[in-house]
Amino acid sequence: MLKKIAVLTSGGDAPGMNAAIRAVVRMGIHLECEVFGVRGGYAGLMNNQITSLGLRDVGGVIQMGGTMLGSARAPEFKTVEGRQHALENLSNLGIEGLVVIGGNGSQTGAAALNDMGFPTIGVASTIDNDLIGSDITIGVDTALNIALEAIDRLKVTASSHRRAFLVEVMGRDCGYLSLMAGIAGGAEAILVPEIPQK
């Protein structure tokens, strides 16, 4: 059984990340593990921004947006040297496992650490809902509800002025959010990146 674990959030923030951090801390403590938080994602892992987390640290974070641990892009983590430096920082603190909360880039980094022999678990968290093997990722439901709220308000104005409105949502290369928002919002047409338009 692992005695020390760490948790980090990486990439874009998504609603529910703080709840996931809280769950990791509470479960770790329940399993008698010492839990550490990495501030600033993979950049923080390489810069040794690792601090101990307890129950009081995660009290009241569920309703907070963003991520209490922060996030940052870290291109140098893509190199073997960058990942090796991160592993040295974990090893120096006696940390034996890592939980990574994030999207596709974050999970690619988690897989790379796991491939280097360091036990790593990925928690799918992205409003794009574009991670293979995940039906619904943390954050996508909230993003969909916010998009629908905006669409409901826009429909009133569009109807009043007899105009068509174009609504763009996030999703990068995945059309899940646009498709679901379009269907639920009563769109006349829906464009998704998976189907090229002429």
C-alpha positions in Angstrom: 0.0 0.0 0.0 1.3 3.5 -0.9 2.0 5.7 2.1 2.5 9.0 0.2 0.6 10.2 -2.8 0.3 13.5 -4.7 -2.4 15.2 -6.7 -2.2 17.8 -9.4 -4.5 19.6 -11.9 -3.2 20.4 -15.3 -4.3 22.1 -18.5 -7.5 24.1 -18.7 -9.6 24.2 -15.6 -13.0 22.6 -15.5 -15.9 22.7 -13.1 -15.6 19.9 -10.6 -11.8 19.9 -10.4 -11.8 21.0 -6.7 -14.3 18.3 -5.9 -12.0 15.8 -7.4 -9.0 17.1 -5.4 -11.1 16.9 -2.3 -12.0 13.3 -3.1 -8.4 12.4 -3.6 -7.4 14.0 -0.3 -10.2 12.5 1.7 -9.7 9.0 0.2 -6.0 9.2 0.7 -6.4 10.1 4.4 -9.0 7.4 4.8 -6.5 4.9 3.5 -3.9 6.3 5.9 -1.8 8.0 3.1 -0.1 11.3 3.4 -1.4 13.5 0.6 0.5 16.2 -1.2 -0.8 18.9 -3.6 1.2 20.0 -6.6 0.7 23.7 -7.3 0.8 24.8 -10.9 0.4 21.5 -12.7 3.4 19.8 -14.3 5.3 23.1 -14.1 4.9 23.0 -10.3 6.0 19.3 -10.3 9.2 20.3 -12.0 9.7 23.4 -9.8 9.0 21.4 -6.6 5.9 23.3 -5.6 4.6 20.4 -3.6 2.9 20.9 -0.2 1.1 18.6 2.2 -2.7 18.7 2.1 -5.1 17.9 4.9 -8.8 17.8 5.4 -8.9 21.5 6.4 -7.2 22.4 3.2 -10.0 21.0 1.1 -12.9 22.1 3.3 -15.4 24.3 1.4 -13.7 23.9 -2.0 -16.5 22.0 -3.7 -18.5 25.1 -4.8 -15.4 27.0 -5.9 -14.6 27.4 -9.6 -11.3 26.7 -11.1 -8.7 24.7 -9.3 -7.4 25.4 -5.8 -4.0 23.9 -6.9 -3.7 26.1 -10.0 -2.6 25.0 -13.4 -0.1 25.9 -16.0 1.2 24.7 -19.4 4.6 23.1 -19.2 6.2 22.4 -22.6 9.5 21.2 -20.9 7.5 18.4 -19.3 7.2 16.8 -22.7 11.0 16.1 -22.6 12.4 13.1 -20.9 14.7 15.4 -18.9 11.7 17.4 -17.7 9.8 14.3 -16.5 13.0 12.9 -14.9 13.4 16.1 -12.9 9.7 15.9 -11.8 10.3 12.3 -10.7 13.3 13.3 -8.7 11.3 15.9 -6.8 8.6 13.3 -6.0 11.2 10.8 -5.0 13.0 13.3 -2.7 9.7 13.7 -0.8 9.1 9.9 -0.7 5.9 10.3 -2.8 5.0 6.9 -4.3 2.0 7.7 -6.6 0.4 10.6 -8.5 -3.2 11.4 -9.4 -3.5 13.7 -12.4 -6.8 15.6 -12.9 -7.1 17.0 -16.4 -7.7 16.6 -20.1 -6.0 14.9 -23.0 -2.6 16.7 -22.6 -2.6 16.1 -18.9 -3.4 12.4 -19.4 -0.7 12.1 -22.0 1.8 13.4 -19.3 0.3 11.0 -16.8 0.8 8.1 -19.2 4.4 9.2 -19.8 5.2 9.1 -16.1 3.5 5.7 -15.8 5.6 4.4 -18.7 8.7 5.6 -16.8 7.6 3.3 -13.9 6.0 5.8 -11.6 2.4 4.7 -10.5 0.0 7.3 -11.9 -3.7 7.5 -12.1 -5.6 9.8 -14.5 -8.9 11.5 -13.7 -10.7 12.8 -16.8 -11.5 16.4 -16.4 -12.3 18.5 -19.5 -15.3 20.4 -20.8 -14.4 19.1 -24.3 -15.4 15.6 -23.3 -12.7 14.3 -25.7 -10.9 11.6 -23.7 -11.2 8.1 -25.1 -12.7 5.7 -22.6 -14.7 8.3 -20.8 -18.4 8.7 -21.4 -18.7 12.0 -19.5 -15.7 13.9 -18.1 -15.7 16.2 -15.1 -16.8 19.6 -16.3 -18.7 18.9 -19.4 -22.2 18.8 -17.8 -21.7 22.2 -16.2 -20.4 23.6 -19.5 -23.4 22.2 -21.3 -25.8 23.8 -18.8 -24.1 27.2 -19.1 -24.3 27.0 -22.9 -28.0 26.1 -22.7 -28.6 29.0 -20.3 -27.0 31.4 -22.8 -28.9 29.9 -25.7 -32.2 30.3 -23.9 -31.5 34.0 -23.4 -30.3 34.5 -27.0 -33.5 32.8 -28.4 -35.7 35.5 -26.9 -33.7 38.3 -28.5 -33.4 36.4 -31.8 -37.1 35.8 -31.9 -37.9 39.4 -31.0 -35.8 40.7 -33.9 -36.5 37.8 -36.3 -32.8 37.1 -36.6 -30.7 34.0 -36.7 -27.9 33.7 -34.1 -24.7 31.7 -34.4 -23.6 30.2 -31.1 -20.0 28.9 -30.8 -19.0 26.7 -27.8 -15.7 25.1 -26.8 -14.7 21.6 -27.7 -11.6 21.9 -29.9 -11.7 18.8 -32.1 -14.6 17.2 -30.3 -18.2 18.2 -31.3 -19.9 16.6 -28.2 -20.6 20.0 -26.5 -21.9 21.7 -29.6 -24.0 18.7 -30.6 -25.6 18.3 -27.2 -26.1 22.1 -26.8 -27.6 22.3 -30.3 -30.0 19.4 -29.8 -31.1 20.6 -26.3 -31.2 24.2 -27.4 -33.4 23.6 -30.5 -30.8 24.6 -33.1 -31.8 24.7 -36.8 -28.3 23.4 -37.8 -25.3 22.1 -35.8 -21.7 22.1 -37.0 -19.2 19.7 -35.5 -15.5 19.4 -36.2 -15.8 15.7 -36.9 -17.8 16.4 -40.1 -16.1 18.8 -42.6 -18.3 21.6 -44.0 -18.2 22.7 -47.6 
